[in-house]
Amino acid sequence: MTGLAWANIKHRKLRSALAALAVAIGVAMLVTMLALSHGTLDEVAQRVKGIDAELLVLPSETSAIFSEGAPLSEKYLPKIKNLRVNSHLVVTQIIPVYFQIMPKMAGQQQRVFGIEPDQFQAFSKGRSLLAGRLFDPEQRFKKFIEQLPKSNQGHYQPDQVPDKVLNEACELVIDERLSRAGKYKVGDTIPFLGRNFTICGIIQAGAAGRVFAPIEVIRHIGTGGIPRSSLFFVKLDPTLVDVEEKEVQGDKIRVWDCAAGLGKIIDMKVISLNQYDKLLFNSFGPIYVYINIASGLVLVVSFLFIMVTIYTMVLERRREIGILRSLGATGSYIMSQTISEALIISVCGMAAGLAMSYGAKEAIERFRPLLTVDLQPRWLLLGVIVGFVGGLASALYPGYCALRQDPLEALGYE
Amino acid sequence: MINDYILQSRKICKSYRQDGVVTDVLHGIDFAIKRGEFCSIMGPSGCGKSTLLHILGLMLTANSADELAIDGVNTLGLNQSQRTRIRRDKIGFVFQRFNLIDVLTAEDNLKLALKLKGKSSTNHVLELLELVGISDKARHKPHQMSIGEQQRLAIARAVIHQPAILLADEPTGNLDSGNAERVMDLLRYYHKQFNQTIIMVTHNPDLARQADRLICMKDGRIVA
């Protein structure tokens, strides 16, 4: 059935290769665009969702995505700690985080996670340090300020901290992707908050943040040592709470009930961390709309690109179609040959396009390590569908037109 | 009783319309040919002889006609696929410009023709290539063959399914005299050996006279 189609492809090798290349570019363009835009945002969501906690507490009017500074007082901590649901104490740990924005690192703005060194595990998600060590592992800075005299409000005077002590505590842990993007290594210094921070460790990619710093140091510089935070992550007791949120009905307390209970005792926004991607979507709604529109346009352009390529290819064969008709070839035979050739080209182009997408992923992540190209099966499937449908549709129309022509008219087409 | 006439037509009219201008090409042609007859149609350029041949071969549709019967089947009013079937089963075409499939070898051109006719016989293909004198070019593509060889291949393709009628439109128009003579020899051989009915259009009087019957056309009418 495909003998003539193969013969045509082999006879016009360059044209066939160019047609397949055009299909490949169309498919690769679409798949890479979708994988890049969604992958980069989803990677942020996945990193934060992986934090070893179940609830997120933040001021009512604040976005979990864009929050920074220190609006949350630690006076809430005892209330949160004493949360009871069904008369059970359900909170096992509260993890305060102080976000600060670093204006430029590896060419772009970075969000610095100010955290307690002993709570680093909750953010590293089991990732190990590839180089160096964790910042201030012995908590010297924390211990130093704890022994300082406090005011009636329990605050110390910032000028009581010598520069030497502060400078020694100004350390950062960064992830390996940021390290690769900015060619940073342990021992490099980064200007931040008017000080020089030293990179003391590099962690495997996949941790909740890209940059971590000691929360006491960030607070000291940011608020003069007043113990405030950007938000709290709350870890629930897994023996009491269905933290996996798997049980449809069971004895365990639902995470949602804990969130609702906490919302009643503190006037704060309390959300389940499992809803973070939804939150991310809401916060980045306009960006997702833009991405979807851009992806739609790329899809249309890719589709037209493939259609025009295959259409031109079929047009070139109208004389041959005329010959076949003069020999008494049926319409279905001619269409099968035309479609076979278009599909062979499209399938080769699709395969090459998917391979090009993987190549693009390697190249983008190599030269732009902070971007994520997530080649999900759904994007690959979409690429296959666009290539297949584009090839099929573009073969059908000119094939149909050729069939409707008088054989003599087609024979005269040169 | 078998009808003696393999092709009968009455009052075939054909006109073309281009840019609002209607040009009449055939004016009510009455034409019939007996089974096994070798007929040539001759006339000056533009007299309508090729148009007539293409209508007889169901490659073109007449604007009006009272009858167009091929091998006992009246083809008027048939739809496209029915016309295709008759063209496939009963008619063989030889064109001035050969119209071979460029991407296939000589052997594959013949195999494709057989396949389209719903037949398959590799031996027959090789025998036919031998008969037309190009068996050594079986694996050659048309552009690797001389024009004389291409036309002989086109004739082999046209007769491979033993059609009721072989229609040849200026089969020697592109050939030098030597090749033209070989092509005519081949047509005569087929006519004599297999009692093949042939209608050949030519403007060459010497070639036209080699047929059993000569029809002359002028201005869309048969004049002799």
Interface residues (C-beta under 8 A of the other chain):
Chain A: G3 L4 A7 N8 K10 H11 R12 R319 E320 G322 I323 L324 R325 S326 L327 G328 A329 T330 G331 Y333 D406 P407 L408 L411
Chain B: H54 M59 L60 T61 Q80 S81 T84 R85 R87 R88 D89 I91 F93 F95 N99 L100 I101 D102 V103 L104 D108 L112 A113 L116 K117 K141 R157
